[in-house]
Amino acid sequence: MRRDIAALIHIDPEEIGEDDNLADLGLDSMRAMNLVLLWQERGVHLDFARMAERPTLAGWWQLARQRMDAIMEARS
């Protein structure tokens, strides 16, 4: 996730802190939507509106974990 974000905003992945506001780092809504589409292609379906409410790497990881936990629970 960090690498994908960094690639879109043309910075080193290590420059993205867990709690950095991604918009402050240069991630605009169009690029964020591109990430949503990329991750959907990879099987991770995240809600763009919920991502916008938590514009940090930590926030997005939390959303991804919740989504993956829900999928695993539905399979059991």
PyMOL Python script that loads the backbone (N, CA, C, O; Angstrom):
from pymol import cmd

cmd.read_pdbstr("""\
ATOM      1  N   MET A   1       0.838  -1.173   0.000  1.00  0.00           N
ATOM      2  CA  MET A   1       0.000   0.000   0.000  1.00  0.00           C
ATOM      3  C   MET A   1       0.890   1.247   0.000  1.00  0.00           C
ATOM      4  O   MET A   1       0.670   2.181  -0.770  1.00  0.00           O
ATOM      5  N   ARG A   2       1.888   1.243   0.869  1.00  0.00           N
ATOM      6  CA  ARG A   2       2.792   2.390   0.946  1.00  0.00           C
ATOM      7  C   ARG A   2       3.506   2.610  -0.388  1.00  0.00           C
ATOM      8  O   ARG A   2       3.640   3.745  -0.847  1.00  0.00           O
ATOM      9  N   ARG A   3       3.963   1.522  -1.004  1.00  0.00           N
ATOM     10  CA  ARG A   3       4.651   1.645  -2.301  1.00  0.00           C
ATOM     11  C   ARG A   3       3.733   2.188  -3.381  1.00  0.00           C
ATOM     12  O   ARG A   3       4.142   3.024  -4.186  1.00  0.00           O
ATOM     13  N   ASP A   4       2.515   1.724  -3.400  1.00  0.00           N
ATOM     14  CA  ASP A   4       1.558   2.189  -4.412  1.00  0.00           C
ATOM     15  C   ASP A   4       1.281   3.684  -4.259  1.00  0.00           C
ATOM     16  O   ASP A   4       1.235   4.420  -5.244  1.00  0.00           O
ATOM     17  N   ILE A   5       1.099   4.118  -3.026  1.00  0.00           N
ATOM     18  CA  ILE A   5       0.847   5.540  -2.769  1.00  0.00           C
ATOM     19  C   ILE A   5       2.064   6.362  -3.185  1.00  0.00           C
ATOM     20  O   ILE A   5       1.939   7.372  -3.878  1.00  0.00           O
ATOM     21  N   ALA A   6       3.234   5.918  -2.755  1.00  0.00           N
ATOM     22  CA  ALA A   6       4.468   6.644  -3.059  1.00  0.00           C
ATOM     23  C   ALA A   6       4.692   6.768  -4.560  1.00  0.00           C
ATOM     24  O   ALA A   6       5.131   7.812  -5.043  1.00  0.00           O
ATOM     25  N   ALA A   7       4.394   5.709  -5.292  1.00  0.00           N
ATOM     26  CA  ALA A   7       4.578   5.750  -6.748  1.00  0.00           C
ATOM     27  C   ALA A   7       3.701   6.820  -7.388  1.00  0.00           C
ATOM     28  O   ALA A   7       4.129   7.503  -8.319  1.00  0.00           O
ATOM     29  N   LEU A   8       2.490   6.966  -6.897  1.00  0.00           N
ATOM     30  CA  LEU A   8       1.576   7.952  -7.474  1.00  0.00           C
ATOM     31  C   LEU A   8       1.948   9.391  -7.155  1.00  0.00           C
ATOM     32  O   LEU A   8       1.670  10.298  -7.940  1.00  0.00           O
ATOM     33  N   ILE A   9       2.578   9.600  -6.006  1.00  0.00           N
ATOM     34  CA  ILE A   9       2.929  10.976  -5.643  1.00  0.00           C
ATOM     35  C   ILE A   9       4.427  11.237  -5.808  1.00  0.00           C
ATOM     36  O   ILE A   9       4.937  12.286  -5.413  1.00  0.00           O
ATOM     37  N   HIS A  10       5.109  10.273  -6.393  1.00  0.00           N
ATOM     38  CA  HIS A  10       6.517  10.421  -6.777  1.00  0.00           C
ATOM     39  C   HIS A  10       7.436  10.761  -5.613  1.00  0.00           C
ATOM     40  O   HIS A  10       8.253  11.679  -5.687  1.00  0.00           O
ATOM     41  N   ILE A  11       7.280   9.994  -4.530  1.00  0.00           N
ATOM     42  CA  ILE A  11       8.203  10.134  -3.406  1.00  0.00           C
ATOM     43  C   ILE A  11       8.670   8.743  -3.000  1.00  0.00           C
ATOM     44  O   ILE A  11       8.104   7.738  -3.431  1.00  0.00           O
ATOM     45  N   ASP A  12       9.696   8.692  -2.176  1.00  0.00           N
ATOM     46  CA  ASP A  12      10.201   7.426  -1.653  1.00  0.00           C
ATOM     47  C   ASP A  12       9.189   6.886  -0.637  1.00  0.00           C
ATOM     48  O   ASP A  12       8.681   7.651   0.184  1.00  0.00           O
ATOM     49  N   PRO A  13       8.889   5.590  -0.677  1.00  0.00           N
ATOM     50  CA  PRO A  13       7.926   5.031   0.279  1.00  0.00           C
ATOM     51  C   PRO A  13       8.272   5.321   1.736  1.00  0.00           C
ATOM     52  O   PRO A  13       7.378   5.465   2.569  1.00  0.00           O
ATOM     53  N   GLU A  14       9.558   5.406   2.044  1.00  0.00           N
ATOM     54  CA  GLU A  14       9.971   5.663   3.420  1.00  0.00           C
ATOM     55  C   GLU A  14       9.599   7.068   3.896  1.00  0.00           C
ATOM     56  O   GLU A  14       9.638   7.346   5.094  1.00  0.00           O
ATOM     57  N   GLU A  15       9.243   7.944   2.972  1.00  0.00           N
ATOM     58  CA  GLU A  15       8.852   9.302   3.339  1.00  0.00           C
ATOM     59  C   GLU A  15       7.407   9.377   3.834  1.00  0.00           C
ATOM     60  O   GLU A  15       6.969  10.424   4.311  1.00  0.00           O
ATOM     61  N   ILE A  16       6.678   8.289   3.724  1.00  0.00           N
ATOM     62  CA  ILE A  16       5.282   8.266   4.151  1.00  0.00           C
ATOM     63  C   ILE A  16       5.197   7.651   5.536  1.00  0.00           C
ATOM     64  O   ILE A  16       5.431   6.456   5.717  1.00  0.00           O
ATOM     65  N   GLY A  17       4.858   8.485   6.510  1.00  0.00           N
ATOM     66  CA  GLY A  17       4.672   7.997   7.874  1.00  0.00           C
ATOM     67  C   GLY A  17       3.277   7.435   8.055  1.00  0.00           C
ATOM     68  O   GLY A  17       2.360   7.771   7.305  1.00  0.00           O
ATOM     69  N   GLU A  18       3.123   6.589   9.039  1.00  0.00           N
ATOM     70  CA  GLU A  18       1.831   5.942   9.302  1.00  0.00           C
ATOM     71  C   GLU A  18       0.700   6.953   9.492  1.00  0.00           C
ATOM     72  O   GLU A  18      -0.427   6.716   9.056  1.00  0.00           O
ATOM     73  N   ASP A  19       0.997   8.065  10.134  1.00  0.00           N
ATOM     74  CA  ASP A  19      -0.047   9.040  10.464  1.00  0.00           C
ATOM     75  C   ASP A  19       0.024  10.320   9.655  1.00  0.00           C
ATOM     76  O   ASP A  19      -0.659  11.294   9.972  1.00  0.00           O
ATOM     77  N   ASP A  20       0.853  10.330   8.601  1.00  0.00           N
ATOM     78  CA  ASP A  20       0.920  11.506   7.731  1.00  0.00           C
ATOM     79  C   ASP A  20      -0.386  11.642   6.955  1.00  0.00           C
ATOM     80  O   ASP A  20      -0.942  10.653   6.478  1.00  0.00           O
ATOM     81  N   ASN A  21      -0.867  12.873   6.833  1.00  0.00           N
ATOM     82  CA  ASN A  21      -2.041  13.123   6.008  1.00  0.00           C
ATOM     83  C   ASN A  21      -1.596  12.993   4.549  1.00  0.00           C
ATOM     84  O   ASN A  21      -0.740  13.749   4.088  1.00  0.00           O
ATOM     85  N   LEU A  22      -2.169  12.051   3.841  1.00  0.00           N
ATOM     86  CA  LEU A  22      -1.740  11.761   2.469  1.00  0.00           C
ATOM     87  C   LEU A  22      -2.026  12.915   1.524  1.00  0.00           C
ATOM     88  O   LEU A  22      -1.307  13.099   0.542  1.00  0.00           O
ATOM     89  N   ALA A  23      -3.056  13.691   1.799  1.00  0.00           N
ATOM     90  CA  ALA A  23      -3.337  14.863   0.968  1.00  0.00           C
ATOM     91  C   ALA A  23      -2.224  15.891   1.120  1.00  0.00           C
ATOM     92  O   ALA A  23      -1.845  16.549   0.151  1.00  0.00           O
ATOM     93  N   ASP A  24      -1.703  16.029   2.331  1.00  0.00           N
ATOM     94  CA  ASP A  24      -0.599  16.958   2.567  1.00  0.00           C
ATOM     95  C   ASP A  24       0.661  16.531   1.819  1.00  0.00           C
ATOM     96  O   ASP A  24       1.511  17.362   1.501  1.00  0.00           O
ATOM     97  N   LEU A  25       0.778  15.245   1.541  1.00  0.00           N
ATOM     98  CA  LEU A  25       1.931  14.730   0.803  1.00  0.00           C
ATOM     99  C   LEU A  25       1.741  14.815  -0.712  1.00  0.00           C
ATOM    100  O   LEU A  25       2.658  14.516  -1.476  1.00  0.00           O
ATOM    101  N   GLY A  26       0.552  15.221  -1.137  1.00  0.00           N
ATOM    102  CA  GLY A  26       0.311  15.395  -2.565  1.00  0.00           C
ATOM    103  C   GLY A  26      -0.667  14.424  -3.189  1.00  0.00           C
ATOM    104  O   GLY A  26      -0.838  14.425  -4.408  1.00  0.00           O
ATOM    105  N   LEU A  27      -1.315  13.589  -2.383  1.00  0.00           N
ATOM    106  CA  LEU A  27      -2.280  12.635  -2.926  1.00  0.00           C
ATOM    107  C   LEU A  27      -3.634  13.319  -3.050  1.00  0.00           C
ATOM    108  O   LEU A  27      -4.303  13.569  -2.047  1.00  0.00           O
ATOM    109  N   ASP A  28      -4.037  13.621  -4.280  1.00  0.00           N
ATOM    110  CA  ASP A  28      -5.342  14.242  -4.499  1.00  0.00           C
ATOM    111  C   ASP A  28      -6.399  13.164  -4.704  1.00  0.00           C
ATOM    112  O   ASP A  28      -6.087  11.974  -4.756  1.00  0.00           O
ATOM    113  N   SER A  29      -7.643  13.591  -4.818  1.00  0.00           N
ATOM    114  CA  SER A  29      -8.753  12.634  -4.900  1.00  0.00           C
ATOM    115  C   SER A  29      -8.700  11.775  -6.163  1.00  0.00           C
ATOM    116  O   SER A  29      -9.095  10.610  -6.132  1.00  0.00           O
ATOM    117  N   MET A  30      -8.225  12.328  -7.258  1.00  0.00           N
ATOM    118  CA  MET A  30      -8.143  11.532  -8.495  1.00  0.00           C
ATOM    119  C   MET A  30      -7.123  10.405  -8.341  1.00  0.00           C
ATOM    120  O   MET A  30      -7.371   9.278  -8.769  1.00  0.00           O
ATOM    121  N   ARG A  31      -5.990  10.707  -7.736  1.00  0.00           N
ATOM    122  CA  ARG A  31      -4.983   9.672  -7.511  1.00  0.00           C
ATOM    123  C   ARG A  31      -5.479   8.646  -6.500  1.00  0.00           C
ATOM    124  O   ARG A  31      -5.219   7.451  -6.643  1.00  0.00           O
ATOM    125  N   ALA A  32      -6.189   9.110  -5.483  1.00  0.00           N
ATOM    126  CA  ALA A  32      -6.749   8.184  -4.500  1.00  0.00           C
ATOM    127  C   ALA A  32      -7.750   7.241  -5.162  1.00  0.00           C
ATOM    128  O   ALA A  32      -7.787   6.053  -4.842  1.00  0.00           O
ATOM    129  N   MET A  33      -8.548   7.754  -6.070  1.00  0.00           N
ATOM    130  CA  MET A  33      -9.496   6.902  -6.788  1.00  0.00           C
ATOM    131  C   MET A  33      -8.746   5.889  -7.648  1.00  0.00           C
ATOM    132  O   MET A  33      -9.179   4.743  -7.768  1.00  0.00           O
ATOM    133  N   ASN A  34      -7.640   6.291  -8.242  1.00  0.00           N
ATOM    134  CA  ASN A  34      -6.824   5.346  -9.005  1.00  0.00           C
ATOM    135  C   ASN A  34      -6.316   4.222  -8.109  1.00  0.00           C
ATOM    136  O   ASN A  34      -6.249   3.067  -8.530  1.00  0.00           O
ATOM    137  N   LEU A  35      -5.961   4.562  -6.880  1.00  0.00           N
ATOM    138  CA  LEU A  35      -5.534   3.527  -5.937  1.00  0.00           C
ATOM    139  C   LEU A  35      -6.674   2.565  -5.625  1.00  0.00           C
ATOM    140  O   LEU A  35      -6.473   1.351  -5.577  1.00  0.00           O
ATOM    141  N   VAL A  36      -7.866   3.107  -5.415  1.00  0.00           N
ATOM    142  CA  VAL A  36      -9.036   2.261  -5.151  1.00  0.00           C
ATOM    143  C   VAL A  36      -9.229   1.275  -6.298  1.00  0.00           C
ATOM    144  O   VAL A  36      -9.452   0.086  -6.069  1.00  0.00           O
ATOM    145  N   LEU A  37      -9.143   1.762  -7.511  1.00  0.00           N
ATOM    146  CA  LEU A  37      -9.313   0.894  -8.682  1.00  0.00           C
ATOM    147  C   LEU A  37      -8.200  -0.146  -8.783  1.00  0.00           C
ATOM    148  O   LEU A  37      -8.460  -1.312  -9.082  1.00  0.00           O
ATOM    149  N   LEU A  38      -6.969   0.273  -8.535  1.00  0.00           N
ATOM    150  CA  LEU A  38      -5.836  -0.654  -8.557  1.00  0.00           C
ATOM    151  C   LEU A  38      -6.020  -1.757  -7.526  1.00  0.00           C
ATOM    152  O   LEU A  38      -5.835  -2.936  -7.829  1.00  0.00           O
ATOM    153  N   TRP A  39      -6.382  -1.378  -6.319  1.00  0.00           N
ATOM    154  CA  TRP A  39      -6.538  -2.365  -5.266  1.00  0.00           C
ATOM    155  C   TRP A  39      -7.751  -3.258  -5.512  1.00  0.00           C
ATOM    156  O   TRP A  39      -7.744  -4.426  -5.124  1.00  0.00           O
ATOM    157  N   GLN A  40      -8.791  -2.726  -6.152  1.00  0.00           N
ATOM    158  CA  GLN A  40      -9.929  -3.582  -6.522  1.00  0.00           C
ATOM    159  C   GLN A  40      -9.489  -4.648  -7.507  1.00  0.00           C
ATOM    160  O   GLN A  40      -9.910  -5.801  -7.411  1.00  0.00           O
ATOM    161  N   GLU A  41      -8.638  -4.265  -8.458  1.00  0.00           N
ATOM    162  CA  GLU A  41      -8.117  -5.241  -9.414  1.00  0.00           C
ATOM    163  C   GLU A  41      -7.332  -6.343  -8.717  1.00  0.00           C
ATOM    164  O   GLU A  41      -7.271  -7.475  -9.197  1.00  0.00           O
ATOM    165  N   ARG A  42      -6.736  -6.004  -7.588  1.00  0.00           N
ATOM    166  CA  ARG A  42      -5.949  -6.963  -6.808  1.00  0.00           C
ATOM    167  C   ARG A  42      -6.806  -7.711  -5.787  1.00  0.00           C
ATOM    168  O   ARG A  42      -6.295  -8.535  -5.028  1.00  0.00           O
ATOM    169  N   GLY A  43      -8.098  -7.425  -5.768  1.00  0.00           N
ATOM    170  CA  GLY A  43      -9.003  -8.143  -4.885  1.00  0.00           C
ATOM    171  C   GLY A  43      -9.286  -7.477  -3.551  1.00  0.00           C
ATOM    172  O   GLY A  43      -9.949  -8.070  -2.699  1.00  0.00           O
ATOM    173  N   VAL A  44      -8.801  -6.260  -3.348  1.00  0.00           N
ATOM    174  CA  VAL A  44      -9.055  -5.537  -2.102  1.00  0.00           C
ATOM    175  C   VAL A  44     -10.012  -4.394  -2.415  1.00  0.00           C
ATOM    176  O   VAL A  44      -9.628  -3.404  -3.038  1.00  0.00           O
ATOM    177  N   HIS A  45     -11.249  -4.536  -1.981  1.00  0.00           N
ATOM    178  CA  HIS A  45     -12.281  -3.556  -2.282  1.00  0.00           C
ATOM    179  C   HIS A  45     -12.468  -2.622  -1.086  1.00  0.00           C
ATOM    180  O   HIS A  45     -12.998  -3.013  -0.046  1.00  0.00           O
ATOM    181  N   LEU A  46     -12.019  -1.389  -1.262  1.00  0.00           N
ATOM    182  CA  LEU A  46     -12.148  -0.385  -0.217  1.00  0.00           C
ATOM    183  C   LEU A  46     -13.122   0.696  -0.658  1.00  0.00           C
ATOM    184  O   LEU A  46     -13.238   0.999  -1.845  1.00  0.00           O
ATOM    185  N   ASP A  47     -13.814   1.266   0.305  1.00  0.00           N
ATOM    186  CA  ASP A  47     -14.788   2.310   0.036  1.00  0.00           C
ATOM    187  C   ASP A  47     -14.081   3.665   0.006  1.00  0.00           C
ATOM    188  O   ASP A  47     -13.470   4.082   0.990  1.00  0.00           O
ATOM    189  N   PHE A  48     -14.174   4.341  -1.132  1.00  0.00           N
ATOM    190  CA  PHE A  48     -13.488   5.621  -1.313  1.00  0.00           C
ATOM    191  C   PHE A  48     -13.921   6.648  -0.267  1.00  0.00           C
ATOM    192  O   PHE A  48     -13.083   7.374   0.267  1.00  0.00           O
ATOM    193  N   ALA A  49     -15.204   6.714   0.025  1.00  0.00           N
ATOM    194  CA  ALA A  49     -15.709   7.691   0.996  1.00  0.00           C
ATOM    195  C   ALA A  49     -15.117   7.443   2.380  1.00  0.00           C
ATOM    196  O   ALA A  49     -14.752   8.393   3.072  1.00  0.00           O
ATOM    197  N   ARG A  50     -15.021   6.196   2.786  1.00  0.00           N
ATOM    198  CA  ARG A  50     -14.422   5.875   4.091  1.00  0.00           C
ATOM    199  C   ARG A  50     -12.931   6.188   4.095  1.00  0.00           C
ATOM    200  O   ARG A  50     -12.384   6.611   5.113  1.00  0.00           O
ATOM    201  N   MET A  51     -12.278   5.981   2.961  1.00  0.00           N
ATOM    202  CA  MET A  51     -10.856   6.311   2.865  1.00  0.00           C
ATOM    203  C   MET A  51     -10.647   7.817   3.018  1.00  0.00           C
ATOM    204  O   MET A  51      -9.691   8.256   3.657  1.00  0.00           O
ATOM    205  N   ALA A  52     -11.541   8.596   2.431  1.00  0.00           N
ATOM    206  CA  ALA A  52     -11.433  10.050   2.507  1.00  0.00           C
ATOM    207  C   ALA A  52     -11.574  10.548   3.947  1.00  0.00           C
ATOM    208  O   ALA A  52     -11.027  11.593   4.300  1.00  0.00           O
ATOM    209  N   GLU A  53     -12.302   9.807   4.771  1.00  0.00           N
ATOM    210  CA  GLU A  53     -12.474  10.173   6.176  1.00  0.00           C
ATOM    211  C   GLU A  53     -11.215   9.912   6.991  1.00  0.00           C
ATOM    212  O   GLU A  53     -11.024  10.512   8.049  1.00  0.00           O
ATOM    213  N   ARG A  54     -10.353   9.019   6.503  1.00  0.00           N
ATOM    214  CA  ARG A  54      -9.129   8.620   7.214  1.00  0.00           C
ATOM    215  C   ARG A  54      -7.940   8.714   6.266  1.00  0.00           C
ATOM    216  O   ARG A  54      -7.415   7.679   5.855  1.00  0.00           O
ATOM    217  N   PRO A  55      -7.505   9.894   5.909  1.00  0.00           N
ATOM    218  CA  PRO A  55      -6.487  10.032   4.858  1.00  0.00           C
ATOM    219  C   PRO A  55      -5.045   9.803   5.330  1.00  0.00           C
ATOM    220  O   PRO A  55      -4.142  10.589   5.041  1.00  0.00           O
ATOM    221  N   THR A  56      -4.865   8.706   6.060  1.00  0.00           N
ATOM    222  CA  THR A  56      -3.519   8.335   6.488  1.00  0.00           C
ATOM    223  C   THR A  56      -3.269   6.882   6.126  1.00  0.00           C
ATOM    224  O   THR A  56      -4.208   6.117   5.911  1.00  0.00           O
ATOM    225  N   LEU A  57      -2.017   6.511   6.060  1.00  0.00           N
ATOM    226  CA  LEU A  57      -1.677   5.120   5.784  1.00  0.00           C
ATOM    227  C   LEU A  57      -2.246   4.214   6.868  1.00  0.00           C
ATOM    228  O   LEU A  57      -2.791   3.152   6.568  1.00  0.00           O
ATOM    229  N   ALA A  58      -2.124   4.623   8.109  1.00  0.00           N
ATOM    230  CA  ALA A  58      -2.665   3.819   9.210  1.00  0.00           C
ATOM    231  C   ALA A  58      -4.182   3.657   9.086  1.00  0.00           C
ATOM    232  O   ALA A  58      -4.718   2.575   9.322  1.00  0.00           O
ATOM    233  N   GLY A  59      -4.861   4.733   8.716  1.00  0.00           N
ATOM    234  CA  GLY A  59      -6.307   4.665   8.542  1.00  0.00           C
ATOM    235  C   GLY A  59      -6.702   3.727   7.423  1.00  0.00           C
ATOM    236  O   GLY A  59      -7.655   2.959   7.552  1.00  0.00           O
ATOM    237  N   TRP A  60      -5.968   3.789   6.327  1.00  0.00           N
ATOM    238  CA  TRP A  60      -6.284   2.923   5.186  1.00  0.00           C
ATOM    239  C   TRP A  60      -5.974   1.471   5.491  1.00  0.00           C
ATOM    240  O   TRP A  60      -6.710   0.579   5.069  1.00  0.00           O
ATOM    241  N   TRP A  61      -4.886   1.220   6.224  1.00  0.00           N
ATOM    242  CA  TRP A  61      -4.584  -0.159   6.621  1.00  0.00           C
ATOM    243  C   TRP A  61      -5.684  -0.698   7.508  1.00  0.00           C
ATOM    244  O   TRP A  61      -6.065  -1.863   7.390  1.00  0.00           O
ATOM    245  N   GLN A  62      -6.196   0.134   8.394  1.00  0.00           N
ATOM    246  CA  GLN A  62      -7.274  -0.301   9.268  1.00  0.00           C
ATOM    247  C   GLN A  62      -8.507  -0.685   8.446  1.00  0.00           C
ATOM    248  O   GLN A  62      -9.143  -1.703   8.718  1.00  0.00           O
ATOM    249  N   LEU A  63      -8.840   0.123   7.453  1.00  0.00           N
ATOM    250  CA  LEU A  63      -9.976  -0.199   6.582  1.00  0.00           C
ATOM    251  C   LEU A  63      -9.731  -1.496   5.818  1.00  0.00           C
ATOM    252  O   LEU A  63     -10.636  -2.320   5.683  1.00  0.00           O
ATOM    253  N   ALA A  64      -8.526  -1.676   5.324  1.00  0.00           N
ATOM    254  CA  ALA A  64      -8.194  -2.897   4.576  1.00  0.00           C
ATOM    255  C   ALA A  64      -8.287  -4.120   5.483  1.00  0.00           C
ATOM    256  O   ALA A  64      -8.818  -5.153   5.075  1.00  0.00           O
ATOM    257  N   ARG A  65      -7.776  -4.013   6.711  1.00  0.00           N
ATOM    258  CA  ARG A  65      -7.850  -5.131   7.655  1.00  0.00           C
ATOM    259  C   ARG A  65      -9.302  -5.459   7.992  1.00  0.00           C
ATOM    260  O   ARG A  65      -9.677  -6.629   8.063  1.00  0.00           O
ATOM    261  N   GLN A  66     -10.117  -4.429   8.200  1.00  0.00           N
ATOM    262  CA  GLN A  66     -11.528  -4.671   8.488  1.00  0.00           C
ATOM    263  C   GLN A  66     -12.187  -5.407   7.335  1.00  0.00           C
ATOM    264  O   GLN A  66     -12.958  -6.345   7.542  1.00  0.00           O
ATOM    265  N   ARG A  67     -11.880  -4.978   6.128  1.00  0.00           N
ATOM    266  CA  ARG A  67     -12.461  -5.611   4.935  1.00  0.00           C
ATOM    267  C   ARG A  67     -12.008  -7.066   4.821  1.00  0.00           C
ATOM    268  O   ARG A  67     -12.817  -7.957   4.561  1.00  0.00           O
ATOM    269  N   MET A  68     -10.715  -7.296   5.015  1.00  0.00           N
ATOM    270  CA  MET A  68     -10.206  -8.670   4.924  1.00  0.00           C
ATOM    271  C   MET A  68     -10.748  -9.548   6.030  1.00  0.00           C
ATOM    272  O   MET A  68     -11.042 -10.721   5.798  1.00  0.00           O
ATOM    273  N   ASP A  69     -10.887  -8.998   7.242  1.00  0.00           N
ATOM    274  CA  ASP A  69     -11.478  -9.759   8.349  1.00  0.00           C
ATOM    275  C   ASP A  69     -12.922 -10.140   8.030  1.00  0.00           C
ATOM    276  O   ASP A  69     -13.344 -11.262   8.311  1.00  0.00           O
ATOM    277  N   ALA A  70     -13.678  -9.217   7.445  1.00  0.00           N
ATOM    278  CA  ALA A  70     -15.076  -9.492   7.097  1.00  0.00           C
ATOM    279  C   ALA A  70     -15.151 -10.598   6.046  1.00  0.00           C
ATOM    280  O   ALA A  70     -16.025 -11.463   6.108  1.00  0.00           O
ATOM    281  N   ILE A  71     -14.240 -10.568   5.091  1.00  0.00           N
ATOM    282  CA  ILE A  71     -14.216 -11.606   4.048  1.00  0.00           C
ATOM    283  C   ILE A  71     -13.891 -12.962   4.667  1.00  0.00           C
ATOM    284  O   ILE A  71     -14.535 -13.961   4.344  1.00  0.00           O
ATOM    285  N   MET A  72     -12.912 -13.003   5.541  1.00  0.00           N
ATOM    286  CA  MET A  72     -12.517 -14.270   6.170  1.00  0.00           C
ATOM    287  C   MET A  72     -13.642 -14.804   7.048  1.00  0.00           C
ATOM    288  O   MET A  72     -13.885 -16.010   7.085  1.00  0.00           O
ATOM    289  N   GLU A  73     -14.323 -13.914   7.749  1.00  0.00           N
ATOM    290  CA  GLU A  73     -15.430 -14.330   8.606  1.00  0.00           C
ATOM    291  C   GLU A  73     -16.571 -14.892   7.768  1.00  0.00           C
ATOM    292  O   GLU A  73     -17.202 -15.874   8.157  1.00  0.00           O
ATOM    293  N   ALA A  74     -16.835 -14.283   6.637  1.00  0.00           N
ATOM    294  CA  ALA A  74     -17.919 -14.752   5.761  1.00  0.00           C
ATOM    295  C   ALA A  74     -17.600 -16.128   5.176  1.00  0.00           C
ATOM    296  O   ALA A  74     -18.506 -16.906   4.876  1.00  0.00           O
ATOM    297  N   ARG A  75     -16.328 -16.418   5.018  1.00  0.00           N
ATOM    298  CA  ARG A  75     -15.919 -17.711   4.462  1.00  0.00           C
ATOM    299  C   ARG A  75     -15.955 -18.833   5.473  1.00  0.00           C
ATOM    300  O   ARG A  75     -15.990 -20.006   5.100  1.00  0.00           O
ATOM    301  N   SER A  76     -15.947 -18.483   6.777  1.00  0.00           N
ATOM    302  CA  SER A  76     -15.924 -19.541   7.784  1.00  0.00           C
ATOM    303  C   SER A  76     -17.283 -20.046   8.141  1.00  0.00           C
ATOM    304  O   SER A  76     -17.409 -20.939   8.979  1.00  0.00           O
TER     305      SER A  76
END
""", "prot")
cmd.dss("prot")
cmd.show_as("cartoon", "prot")
cmd.util.cbc("prot")
cmd.orient("prot")
